Amino acid sequence: MNSNLKKIVLAALMAAFACVATMSIRIPTPGTGGYIHPGDAVVILSGVILGPAWGLLAAGIGSAMADLMGGYFIYVPITFVIKGIVAFAAGTIYRRMGRTSRSRYIAVVLGGIADMMLVAGGYFLCECGLYGAAAAAASVPANIIQGIGGLVIGAILYPVLIAVPDIRKIAQEAKAQA
């Protein structure tokens, strides 16, 4: 199987994994109508493994599909953009920093920190327009907790995934193209 086809297949798998991870474990957040989920780990890892552009597509599509299937229709485009930007940021950080195995791992953690800031800030801004600042502010703590979970799960899964030869090769090719 050629390299481009493997990357497309892996991007589709990461999108599906992002959707499943977002929908599988849902911890409702009181007063917001939203929920905390482990999907952000896949969003971060999509950028890290696939590179910024492919990661943006995989994370954005997978996360938006979870909103679509979960009945959060108004959030589909918002989620596509925010989660796509998170994956793009995580992939960019990884490409610029990841020279050694230690710096690559640190880059994954920094991608998780970017996730916390971009998700909490992005949804806050969008929800200000939808519900007002007070209601939007109510979702910030849950989004930060979700980001912490994504960072921890992503940091645990990264060494496992990068140990798979085909995934490591795709990640290295994406890094070389940066």
DRENPA-3360 file (N, C-alpha, C; in nm, 2 decimals, always signed):
BEGIN
1 = MNSNLKKI = +0.09/-0.12/+0.00/+0.00/+0.00/+0.00/+0.09/+0.12/+0.00 ~ +0.06/+0.22/-0.09/+0.15/+0.33/-0.09/+0.13/+0.43/+0.02 ~ +0.22/+0.52/+0.04/+0.22/+0.61/+0.16/+0.10/+0.70/+0.17 ~ +0.06/+0.76/+0.05/-0.06/+0.85/+0.05/-0.18/+0.77/+0.09 ~ -0.20/+0.65/+0.04/-0.32/+0.57/+0.07/-0.32/+0.54/+0.22 ~ -0.21/+0.50/+0.27/-0.20/+0.48/+0.42/-0.24/+0.60/+0.50 ~ -0.19/+0.72/+0.45/-0.22/+0.84/+0.53/-0.37/+0.87/+0.52 ~ -0.43/+0.85/+0.41/-0.58/+0.87/+0.39/-0.65/+0.77/+0.48;
9 = VLAALMAA = -0.61/+0.65/+0.48/-0.68/+0.55/+0.56/-0.66/+0.58/+0.71 ~ -0.54/+0.62/+0.75/-0.52/+0.66/+0.89/-0.60/+0.78/+0.93 ~ -0.61/+0.88/+0.84/-0.69/+1.00/+0.87/-0.83/+0.96/+0.89 ~ -0.88/+0.87/+0.80/-1.02/+0.83/+0.82/-1.04/+0.75/+0.95 ~ -0.94/+0.67/+0.99/-0.95/+0.60/+1.12/-0.94/+0.70/+1.23 ~ -0.86/+0.80/+1.22/-0.85/+0.90/+1.33/-0.98/+0.98/+1.34 ~ -1.04/+1.01/+1.23/-1.17/+1.08/+1.24/-1.27/+0.99/+1.30 ~ -1.28/+0.86/+1.27/-1.37/+0.77/+1.33/-1.34/+0.76/+1.48;
17 = FACVATMS = -1.22/+0.75/+1.51/-1.17/+0.73/+1.65/-1.21/+0.86/+1.73 ~ -1.19/+0.97/+1.67/-1.23/+1.10/+1.74/-1.38/+1.10/+1.77 ~ -1.46/+1.06/+1.67/-1.60/+1.05/+1.69/-1.64/+0.96/+1.80 ~ -1.59/+0.84/+1.79/-1.62/+0.73/+1.89/-1.57/+0.78/+2.03 ~ -1.45/+0.83/+2.04/-1.40/+0.87/+2.17/-1.48/+0.98/+2.23 ~ -1.53/+1.07/+2.14/-1.62/+1.18/+2.19/-1.75/+1.13/+2.24 ~ -1.81/+1.03/+2.17/-1.94/+0.98/+2.20/-1.95/+0.87/+2.30 ~ -1.84/+0.80/+2.32/-1.84/+0.68/+2.41/-1.85/+0.71/+2.55;
25 = IRIPTPGT = -1.78/+0.80/+2.60/-1.78/+0.83/+2.75/-1.82/+0.98/+2.76 ~ -1.94/+1.00/+2.81/-1.99/+1.14/+2.82/-2.02/+1.16/+2.97 ~ -1.95/+1.26/+3.02/-1.98/+1.31/+3.16/-2.05/+1.44/+3.15 ~ -2.18/+1.45/+3.18/-2.25/+1.57/+3.16/-2.20/+1.68/+3.25 ~ -2.20/+1.80/+3.20/-2.16/+1.92/+3.28/-2.28/+1.99/+3.33 ~ -2.30/+2.00/+3.46/-2.42/+2.07/+3.51/-2.44/+2.21/+3.46 ~ -2.56/+2.24/+3.42/-2.59/+2.38/+3.38/-2.55/+2.42/+3.25 ~ -2.48/+2.34/+3.17/-2.43/+2.38/+3.04/-2.50/+2.30/+2.93;
33 = GGYIHPGD = -2.55/+2.19/+2.95/-2.61/+2.10/+2.85/-2.50/+2.03/+2.77 ~ -2.37/+2.05/+2.80/-2.26/+1.98/+2.74/-2.21/+1.86/+2.81 ~ -2.10/+1.82/+2.78/-2.04/+1.70/+2.84/-1.89/+1.70/+2.82 ~ -1.82/+1.63/+2.92/-1.68/+1.61/+2.91/-1.65/+1.47/+2.85 ~ -1.55/+1.46/+2.76/-1.53/+1.34/+2.69/-1.38/+1.32/+2.66 ~ -1.33/+1.20/+2.63/-1.19/+1.18/+2.60/-1.15/+1.21/+2.46 ~ -1.24/+1.26/+2.37/-1.21/+1.28/+2.23/-1.10/+1.38/+2.21 ~ -1.07/+1.47/+2.30/-0.96/+1.57/+2.27/-0.82/+1.50/+2.26;
41 = AVVILSGV = -0.81/+1.38/+2.33/-0.68/+1.31/+2.31/-0.66/+1.27/+2.17 ~ -0.76/+1.23/+2.10/-0.75/+1.19/+1.96/-0.73/+1.31/+1.87 ~ -0.79/+1.42/+1.91/-0.77/+1.55/+1.83/-0.63/+1.59/+1.84 ~ -0.57/+1.58/+1.95/-0.43/+1.62/+1.97/-0.34/+1.52/+1.89 ~ -0.36/+1.39/+1.91/-0.28/+1.29/+1.84/-0.30/+1.29/+1.69 ~ -0.42/+1.34/+1.64/-0.44/+1.35/+1.49/-0.34/+1.45/+1.44 ~ -0.32/+1.56/+1.50/-0.23/+1.66/+1.45/-0.09/+1.61/+1.46 ~ -0.05/+1.54/+1.57/+0.08/+1.49/+1.60/+0.12/+1.39/+1.49;
49 = ILGPAWGL = +0.03/+1.29/+1.47/+0.06/+1.18/+1.38/+0.05/+1.21/+1.24 ~ -0.06/+1.28/+1.20/-0.09/+1.31/+1.06/-0.03/+1.44/+1.01 ~ +0.01/+1.53/+1.10/+0.06/+1.66/+1.06/-0.05/+1.76/+1.07 ~ -0.02/+1.88/+1.06/-0.12/+1.99/+1.08/-0.24/+1.98/+0.99 ~ -0.21/+1.97/+0.86/-0.33/+1.98/+0.76/-0.42/+1.86/+0.77 ~ -0.36/+1.74/+0.76/-0.44/+1.62/+0.77/-0.50/+1.60/+0.90 ~ -0.42/+1.64/+1.01/-0.48/+1.63/+1.14/-0.60/+1.72/+1.16 ~ -0.59/+1.84/+1.10/-0.71/+1.94/+1.11/-0.83/+1.87/+1.05;
57 = LAAGIGSA = -0.81/+1.81/+0.93/-0.93/+1.74/+0.87/-0.98/+1.62/+0.95 ~ -0.89/+1.54/+0.99/-0.94/+1.42/+1.07/-1.01/+1.46/+1.20 ~ -0.94/+1.55/+1.28/-1.00/+1.59/+1.40/-1.13/+1.67/+1.39 ~ -1.13/+1.76/+1.29/-1.24/+1.84/+1.27/-1.36/+1.76/+1.22 ~ -1.34/+1.67/+1.13/-1.45/+1.59/+1.08/-1.50/+1.49/+1.18 ~ -1.41/+1.42/+1.25/-1.45/+1.33/+1.35/-1.53/+1.39/+1.47 ~ -1.48/+1.50/+1.52/-1.54/+1.57/+1.63/-1.68/+1.63/+1.59 ~ -1.68/+1.69/+1.47/-1.81/+1.74/+1.42/-1.91/+1.63/+1.40;
65 = MADLMGGY = -1.87/+1.52/+1.35/-1.96/+1.40/+1.33/-2.02/+1.36/+1.47 ~ -1.94/+1.37/+1.57/-1.99/+1.34/+1.71/-2.10/+1.43/+1.75 ~ -2.08/+1.56/+1.72/-2.19/+1.66/+1.75/-2.31/+1.63/+1.66 ~ -2.29/+1.60/+1.54/-2.40/+1.58/+1.45/-2.48/+1.46/+1.49 ~ -2.41/+1.35/+1.52/-2.48/+1.23/+1.57/-2.54/+1.24/+1.71 ~ -2.48/+1.33/+1.79/-2.52/+1.35/+1.93/-2.64/+1.45/+1.94 ~ -2.68/+1.51/+1.83/-2.79/+1.60/+1.84/-2.75/+1.75/+1.87 ~ -2.62/+1.78/+1.87/-2.57/+1.91/+1.89/-2.55/+1.98/+1.76;
73 = FIYVPITF = -2.65/+2.00/+1.68/-2.64/+2.05/+1.55/-2.58/+2.18/+1.53 ~ -2.61/+2.27/+1.63/-2.56/+2.41/+1.62/-2.41/+2.41/+1.64 ~ -2.35/+2.31/+1.70/-2.21/+2.31/+1.73/-2.13/+2.24/+1.62 ~ -2.19/+2.18/+1.52/-2.12/+2.11/+1.42/-2.01/+2.19/+1.35 ~ -2.05/+2.31/+1.29/-1.94/+2.39/+1.23/-1.84/+2.45/+1.33 ~ -1.89/+2.49/+1.45/-1.81/+2.54/+1.55/-1.70/+2.44/+1.59 ~ -1.75/+2.32/+1.62/-1.66/+2.21/+1.66/-1.56/+2.17/+1.55 ~ -1.60/+2.17/+1.42/-1.51/+2.14/+1.31/-1.40/+2.24/+1.32;
81 = VIKGIVAF = -1.43/+2.37/+1.33/-1.32/+2.47/+1.33/-1.23/+2.46/+1.45 ~ -1.29/+2.46/+1.57/-1.21/+2.46/+1.69/-1.13/+2.34/+1.70 ~ -1.18/+2.22/+1.69/-1.10/+2.10/+1.70/-1.00/+2.08/+1.59 ~ -1.04/+2.13/+1.47/-0.94/+2.14/+1.36/-0.82/+2.22/+1.39 ~ -0.85/+2.34/+1.45/-0.74/+2.43/+1.48/-0.65/+2.37/+1.59 ~ -0.72/+2.30/+1.69/-0.64/+2.23/+1.79/-0.54/+2.13/+1.73 ~ -0.59/+2.05/+1.64/-0.51/+1.95/+1.58/-0.40/+2.02/+1.49 ~ -0.43/+2.13/+1.42/-0.33/+2.20/+1.35/-0.22/+2.26/+1.44;
89 = AAGTIYRR = -0.26/+2.31/+1.55/-0.17/+2.37/+1.65/-0.08/+2.26/+1.71 ~ -0.14/+2.14/+1.75/-0.07/+2.03/+1.81/+0.03/+1.98/+1.70 ~ -0.01/+1.96/+1.58/+0.08/+1.92/+1.47/+0.19/+2.01/+1.45 ~ +0.16/+2.14/+1.45/+0.27/+2.24/+1.42/+0.37/+2.24/+1.54 ~ +0.32/+2.24/+1.66/+0.41/+2.23/+1.77/+0.50/+2.11/+1.76 ~ +0.44/+2.00/+1.73/+0.52/+1.87/+1.72/+0.62/+1.88/+1.61 ~ +0.59/+1.94/+1.50/+0.68/+1.95/+1.39/+0.80/+2.04/+1.42 ~ +0.77/+2.15/+1.49/+0.87/+2.25/+1.51/+0.97/+2.21/+1.63;
97 = MGRTSRSR = +0.91/+2.14/+1.73/+0.98/+2.11/+1.85/+1.05/+1.97/+1.85 ~ +0.98/+1.87/+1.78/+1.01/+1.73/+1.80/+1.14/+1.69/+1.73 ~ +1.25/+1.72/+1.79/+1.38/+1.67/+1.73/+1.43/+1.54/+1.80 ~ +1.40/+1.53/+1.93/+1.44/+1.41/+2.00/+1.32/+1.34/+2.05 ~ +1.33/+1.22/+2.10/+1.21/+1.15/+2.16/+1.16/+1.23/+2.28 ~ +1.24/+1.29/+2.36/+1.20/+1.36/+2.47/+1.13/+1.49/+2.43 ~ +1.18/+1.56/+2.33/+1.12/+1.69/+2.29/+0.99/+1.66/+2.21 ~ +0.98/+1.54/+2.15/+0.85/+1.51/+2.08/+0.75/+1.48/+2.19;
105 = YIAVVLGG = +0.78/+1.41/+2.29/+0.69/+1.39/+2.40/+0.64/+1.52/+2.47 ~ +0.74/+1.61/+2.49/+0.71/+1.74/+2.55/+0.61/+1.82/+2.45 ~ +0.64/+1.80/+2.32/+0.55/+1.87/+2.22/+0.41/+1.82/+2.23 ~ +0.39/+1.69/+2.25/+0.26/+1.63/+2.27/+0.19/+1.70/+2.39 ~ +0.26/+1.71/+2.50/+0.21/+1.78/+2.62/+0.17/+1.92/+2.59 ~ +0.26/+1.99/+2.52/+0.23/+2.13/+2.48/+0.11/+2.14/+2.39 ~ +0.09/+2.04/+2.30/-0.03/+2.03/+2.22/-0.15/+2.02/+2.30 ~ -0.14/+1.94/+2.42/-0.25/+1.93/+2.51/-0.28/+2.06/+2.58;
113 = IADMMLVA = -0.18/+2.14/+2.61/-0.20/+2.27/+2.67/-0.26/+2.37/+2.57 ~ -0.22/+2.36/+2.45/-0.28/+2.44/+2.34/-0.43/+2.40/+2.33 ~ -0.46/+2.27/+2.34/-0.60/+2.22/+2.33/-0.68/+2.29/+2.44 ~ -0.63/+2.29/+2.56/-0.71/+2.35/+2.67/-0.74/+2.50/+2.64 ~ -0.64/+2.57/+2.60/-0.66/+2.72/+2.57/-0.76/+2.74/+2.45 ~ -0.73/+2.66/+2.34/-0.81/+2.69/+2.22/-0.96/+2.64/+2.24 ~ -0.98/+2.53/+2.31/-1.11/+2.48/+2.33/-1.19/+2.57/+2.42 ~ -1.13/+2.60/+2.54/-1.20/+2.68/+2.63/-1.22/+2.82/+2.57;
121 = GGYFLCEC = -1.12/+2.88/+2.51/-1.14/+3.01/+2.45/-1.23/+3.01/+2.33 ~ -1.21/+2.91/+2.24/-1.30/+2.90/+2.12/-1.44/+2.89/+2.15 ~ -1.47/+2.79/+2.24/-1.62/+2.77/+2.27/-1.67/+2.89/+2.35 ~ -1.59/+2.95/+2.43/-1.64/+3.07/+2.50/-1.68/+3.18/+2.41 ~ -1.59/+3.21/+2.31/-1.62/+3.31/+2.21/-1.75/+3.28/+2.13 ~ -1.76/+3.16/+2.08/-1.88/+3.12/+2.01/-2.00/+3.12/+2.09 ~ -1.99/+3.07/+2.21/-2.11/+3.07/+2.30/-2.15/+3.21/+2.35 ~ -2.06/+3.30/+2.35/-2.10/+3.44/+2.39/-2.20/+3.49/+2.29;
129 = GLYGAAAA = -2.17/+3.46/+2.16/-2.27/+3.50/+2.06/-2.40/+3.43/+2.06 ~ -2.39/+3.30/+2.10/-2.51/+3.22/+2.11/-2.60/+3.24/+2.23 ~ -2.53/+3.25/+2.35/-2.60/+3.25/+2.48/-2.58/+3.37/+2.57 ~ -2.47/+3.45/+2.54/-2.43/+3.55/+2.62/-2.31/+3.51/+2.70 ~ -2.24/+3.61/+2.76/-2.11/+3.59/+2.82/-2.13/+3.51/+2.95 ~ -2.23/+3.53/+3.03/-2.24/+3.45/+3.16/-2.26/+3.31/+3.13 ~ -2.35/+3.27/+3.04/-2.37/+3.13/+3.00/-2.24/+3.07/+2.94 ~ -2.18/+3.15/+2.86/-2.05/+3.10/+2.79/-1.95/+3.07/+2.90;
137 = AASVPANI = -1.94/+3.16/+3.00/-1.84/+3.14/+3.10/-1.86/+3.02/+3.18 ~ -1.98/+2.97/+3.19/-2.02/+2.85/+3.27/-1.95/+2.73/+3.21 ~ -1.93/+2.73/+3.08/-1.87/+2.61/+3.01/-1.72/+2.61/+3.02 ~ -1.66/+2.72/+3.06/-1.51/+2.72/+3.05/-1.45/+2.62/+3.15 ~ -1.49/+2.61/+3.27/-1.42/+2.51/+3.36/-1.44/+2.36/+3.31 ~ -1.55/+2.33/+3.25/-1.57/+2.19/+3.20/-1.48/+2.17/+3.08 ~ -1.46/+2.28/+2.99/-1.37/+2.26/+2.88/-1.23/+2.25/+2.92 ~ -1.19/+2.32/+3.03/-1.05/+2.30/+3.08/-1.03/+2.16/+3.14;
145 = IQGIGGLV = -1.13/+2.11/+3.21/-1.12/+1.97/+3.26/-1.11/+1.87/+3.15 ~ -1.19/+1.89/+3.04/-1.19/+1.81/+2.93/-1.05/+1.82/+2.86 ~ -0.99/+1.94/+2.85/-0.86/+1.95/+2.80/-0.75/+1.88/+2.88 ~ -0.76/+1.89/+3.01/-0.67/+1.81/+3.10/-0.68/+1.66/+3.07 ~ -0.80/+1.62/+3.06/-0.82/+1.47/+3.03/-0.76/+1.44/+2.89 ~ -0.78/+1.53/+2.79/-0.72/+1.50/+2.66/-0.57/+1.50/+2.67 ~ -0.51/+1.59/+2.74/-0.36/+1.60/+2.76/-0.31/+1.47/+2.82 ~ -0.37/+1.43/+2.93/-0.33/+1.31/+3.00/-0.34/+1.18/+2.92;
153 = IGAILYPV = -0.46/+1.16/+2.86/-0.49/+1.05/+2.77/-0.40/+1.05/+2.65 ~ -0.38/+1.17/+2.59/-0.29/+1.18/+2.47/-0.15/+1.14/+2.51 ~ -0.10/+1.19/+2.62/+0.04/+1.17/+2.67/+0.06/+1.02/+2.69 ~ -0.05/+0.95/+2.74/-0.04/+0.80/+2.76/-0.04/+0.73/+2.63 ~ -0.13/+0.77/+2.54/-0.15/+0.69/+2.41/-0.03/+0.72/+2.31 ~ +0.03/+0.84/+2.32/+0.13/+0.87/+2.22/+0.24/+0.77/+2.21 ~ +0.31/+0.73/+2.32/+0.41/+0.63/+2.30/+0.36/+0.49/+2.25 ~ +0.24/+0.46/+2.28/+0.19/+0.33/+2.23/+0.16/+0.34/+2.08;
161 = LIAVPDIR = +0.10/+0.45/+2.04/+0.07/+0.46/+1.89/+0.20/+0.48/+1.81 ~ +0.29/+0.56/+1.86/+0.41/+0.59/+1.78/+0.51/+0.47/+1.78 ~ +0.48/+0.37/+1.86/+0.56/+0.24/+1.86/+0.51/+0.15/+1.74 ~ +0.39/+0.18/+1.69/+0.34/+0.10/+1.57/+0.42/+0.15/+1.45 ~ +0.49/+0.06/+1.38/+0.58/+0.10/+1.27/+0.51/+0.19/+1.16 ~ +0.39/+0.15/+1.11/+0.32/+0.23/+1.01/+0.29/+0.37/+1.06 ~ +0.24/+0.38/+1.18/+0.20/+0.51/+1.24/+0.33/+0.59/+1.26 ~ +0.43/+0.53/+1.31/+0.56/+0.61/+1.32/+0.61/+0.66/+1.19;
169 = KIAQEAKA = +0.60/+0.58/+1.09/+0.65/+0.62/+0.95/+0.56/+0.73/+0.90 ~ +0.43/+0.73/+0.92/+0.34/+0.84/+0.87/+0.38/+0.97/+0.95 ~ +0.40/+0.95/+1.08/+0.43/+1.07/+1.16/+0.57/+1.13/+1.12 ~ +0.66/+1.04/+1.08/+0.80/+1.09/+1.04/+0.79/+1.16/+0.90 ~ +0.70/+1.10/+0.81/+0.69/+1.16/+0.68/+0.62/+1.30/+0.69 ~ +0.52/+1.31/+0.78/+0.45/+1.44/+0.80/+0.55/+1.54/+0.86 ~ +0.63/+1.50/+0.95/+0.73/+1.59/+1.01/+0.83/+1.63/+0.90 ~ +0.87/+1.54/+0.81/+0.97/+1.58/+0.71/+0.91/+1.68/+0.61;
177 = QA = +0.77/+1.67/+0.59/+0.71/+1.77/+0.50/+0.69/+1.90/+0.55 ~ +0.70/+1.92/+0.69/+0.68/+2.04/+0.75/+0.79/+2.14/+0.73;
% end
